Amino acid sequence: MFWVELIIVMAVIFLGVRLGGPFLAFAGGVGMFIMTFILHVAPADPPITVILIMIAVISAAATMQACGGLDLLVRIAERILRKNPKYITILAPIVAFVFTFMCGTGHIIYSLLPVIDEIAIGTGVRPERPISASIVSSQQAINACPISAATVGILAFMAESQYTQVNIFTLLLVCIPATLVGTVAAAFSVIKKGRELAEDPEFQKRLAEGRIHDFAGEKPEETDGKKAGTSSKEAKASVAIFMTAMVLIVLLGAVKTLVPVFADGSSLPLTTVIEMFMFCAAAVMILVTKIDSNKMLDMPVFRTGMFAVVLAFGLCWMVNTFIGDQSAFITENMSALTNQYPWIYIIAVFIVGAITTSQSSTTMIMVPIGIALSLPANIIVAGWLACSSNYFIPASGQCVAAIAFDSAGTTRIGKFVLNHSYMVPGLVCTIVSVLVAMGLGAVIY
């Protein structure tokens, strides 16, 4: 029955990925129907804790966006890049990492891509270098952000398992340095990648045809952009409130004495702390800025975030049901193999991440499997960093958008699909991040 159920789960995931969008979550419902009505498998509980945390975090991030906070962060990133054009290949991925870390979404990279492209051309740097590394780093930063859907997911799973040593503080203590080192390594891996612009035939062709502007020799000045509202008091206040809430959550995770203790001796779970503080942050933003709270419902962060919630419900419910029914088989037959060869689990996470192109989806699928296998904590966490592999098959929105934003035509997908611009920085970032996390995790956990 293990193999029958596994085939059903994999078939449902494959079908969901093929059709894309919310259908992946709906397909989870189909898998649940097959396993319960046909195979008579008892359903597991839906991942309520994960869903509630995601809703709270998404609400706070969407409120900050409605206040202009995300626009303000983009403008700050643009100023940093324009003041240091010579170091664009190294600096752009780091800036992309930091701002994804602060915002909890990799979609902020869309606003930075035109700036990176312009500065690279103006300094004679092949745009493929900073653009490809920035796409990779902006995705890897998801695993370092304390309020991203993927991070919230793994924290919720760990909180309900035997891995009590993995909390928001210890997770960030491993993941922030590991992913940041991976980001820097990825940047250096492309510092000499490809031909120089002066020797690139595609760039010279576009330049001769007048399809692009040669910024070489021009002083990089800040573009007009949408300045209105992006540096307003409301925007600054929303960012300050959001960041304060993040810091307080991490602080409460690190200092247990700050967490309330109840009459029965139990402490307030950190998952509940995250939910409370994120809702409080959203409420304070609205009270301070006096914006219409209905505006957050129309924000892109809210729409994409609610999609992740639906995905967590349908997909994770099905996977948890499969694991719950087959936990004995998994433990008896597979845990010895994966404990002896942990790279098998890490590669499996990488493959699922490449197929689903979603860190949150991969977290919902693979972290419960790692817990069921009773893998060491450092292997589960290090393996989790491999879920940011949506560059491997360059079909994600970020990969496609970056090609369009590269006006020089240097960022591209090769004839054999996998020989694309993101492969080298992506693999370097993943491998380095995983190895550093394994080492740090072995000490911290």
Disulfide bonds with the S-S distance in Angstrom:
none
